[in-house]
């Protein structure tokens, strides 16, 4: 599946960083947390985790600290560990949209491949923010990955209603159509992408593959 453009606001490495309202903290925790966020922003995730761990020793059930540790673990590609900390954060703050989406991202990662569980996270996130394009994109990706192509297309269509020129979504819809054997329709979507981006190599490649598959199906 082609890469998805998620979350234009406060985004780092495809990971939404929306935070719940911070609970009052003492000065030590606040200081450690600020240092952790600076390290996280600079890409020094191990150092960020060290600061967060010290803060969590003082306040182990702080949803925001747990969430930020999960983000750093996710950035280190430690998906199972990140899921554990997203779960801890969500147990305290079950309506944290970013935690739900990020947990789904970890679960749907090719190295994890737990798409059914990811779908549950994306559905929960969409119940909090219906129509969110990032959550819809990820939901469509997971649906496509487990062969539920028509449902995936429904997700992509919802995004295209408001973002008709979103290249990644057009490609993802084309892929889902090709998985359904609708190669002529898939080619039309890849052509639309190439109208917007004539040098989009991925769209060119997918168009060629769909044309070959259409010819093969015709010959059978």
N, C-alpha and C positions, 0 to 999 in steps of 0.2 A: 504494500500500500504506500502510495506517495506520501511524503511528509506533510503534516498538517500544520497550518498556521494558526496557532492558538494564542488567545489572550494578548491583545495589543497593549494593555495596561499592566505594568508591574510584572514583567515576565522575564524569566532567566532560564535559558536552556530548555524551553518548552514546558517549564514548570510554573504554574500560576502561584504567585506569592501573596495572594489576598489573605489578610489576617483578620481574625476575630478581634473584638475589642479587648485590649489588654486589661487584665485585672491588676489592681494596685499591687506593687511589689516594693520590697524594701530596697534601700539604696544599693546594697551589695548585689542583689539579683538583677536590678536594673543595669548596673554597670557591666556585669558579666554578659547580660543579654545584648547590650549595645556593642560590646566587643565582638560577640559571636556574629552579629549581623554584619559588622564591618568585615570580618574574616570571610563570611559567606559571600558578600558582595565582591570581594577581591578574588574569590575562587579558592580560598584556603579552607577547604571543608574540614579537614582533620582538626585544625586549630579552632574552627567554629564549634565543632562537636565537643572539644575539650572545655571550652567556656560554658557551653550549654549543660554539660554533665556536672560542672561545679554548681551551676544555678539549680539544677534538678536535685542535687543533694540537699539543698536548702528547702526547695519547694517541689517535691516529686510529682505532684498532681496538677501542675500548671499546664493547661491545654496549649497555650501559645508556645511555651518552651518545647514541649513535646513535638508540636507541629514543626517548629523550626529545625529541631534535630532530625526529624523525618526528611525534611527538604535536603539537608546536607547529606544524609545517607543516600538519598535518591540521586543527588548529583554525583556521588561516588559510585553509582551503579550498584549499590548494595540494596537491591530491591526488596528482598525478604526482610531485612532489618528495617528498611523504611516503612514497609507495610505494618510491621509490628508497632512502630511509633505513631503512624497515622491512626491505627486502631486505638492506641492509648489516648491520643488526643480526641478522637471522635467519641470515645466513651464518655468523656467529660463535656465535650461540645459537639453533639451530633449534627449540628446544622452548619458546620464549617464547610462552605462550598469548596474552597481550595483543597482542603484535606480529602474530601470525597473524590474530586477529580484527580488529584495526584495519586491517591491510592489506586484508582482505576488505571491510571497511566502505568503504575508499577505492575499491576496485575496483567495488563494487556501487552506489556513489553514482550518482544519475541523470545527473550531469555526466560520469561516466566510463563507466558502463554496460558493464562487463566482467564479466558475471555468471559465465561459465564459469570464469574465473580465480578469481573470488571463492569459488566453490564449493570449489575445491581448497584454499583457505586455511581455510574453515570445516570441511572434512573433516579437515584436519590438526589443527585445534584440538580437534575432537571426539574425535580419537584420543587426545589428551592428557587431556581431561576429558569423557568420554562423558555425554551427557544434559544438558550445560550449557544452560540455557534461552536464554541470549543468543545463543550460537552456533547453536542450533537455530532460533531465530526468524529470524536473518539468513539461514541456509541456506534456510529456507522462503520467505523473501522473494525470494531470487535464483531459486529453482526456479520460483516463481510468475511471476516476471518473464520467464522464457524459455519459458513455456508448459508446464512440467512440474508440472501442477496436483496430480495425485494424490500425487506425491512431496512436494510442499509440504504437503499436508494431513497426511501421515504425520508430518512434523516438528511441525506444530502440535498434532497429537493427543498426541505424546509429552509436550509441555509441559502440555497440559490434563489429563493423567493425574495430575499432582501439583499443578497450579494451575488447577483447573476454573473459577475465577471471574476469570481473567486477561482483562480486557476486550479489550485490544489483540489478543491471540491469537484470541479468539472472533471478532473482526471480521475478522482476516486469514483465518481458516478460512472464514468466510462469503463473503469475496471470492473465495477459490479455488474454492469450490463454485459460485458464480455464474459464474465463468469456465468451469466445466464444463457450464454450462447447468442445474445443479440448483438452480433458483431457490427452490423451496419449502423445500429444506433450508437454503439460505442465509438465507432469511427467518427460519427458526426460530432460527438463531444470532444474527441481529440482534435478534430479540425477546428472547433471553436477555440480551443486552447492555442492552437497554432496561429489562428487569426490574431489573437492578442499577443502571443509570444512566438514569433516565427522560428526562433532558435531554441525552442524548448525541446531538448534532445529526448527527454523521457516521453513526451507526447508523440514524437516522431516514432520512437521505438515501439510504443504501445499500438500506435496506428498500424505499423507494419505487421505486428504480431496478430492483430485482429483481422487484417486483410488476409493473412496466410490461413488463419483458422476458418474464416468465412469460405475461402476457396476450398479448403479441405472438406468442410461440411457439405459444400455443394457437390463435390466429387463423390461423396459416399452414397 
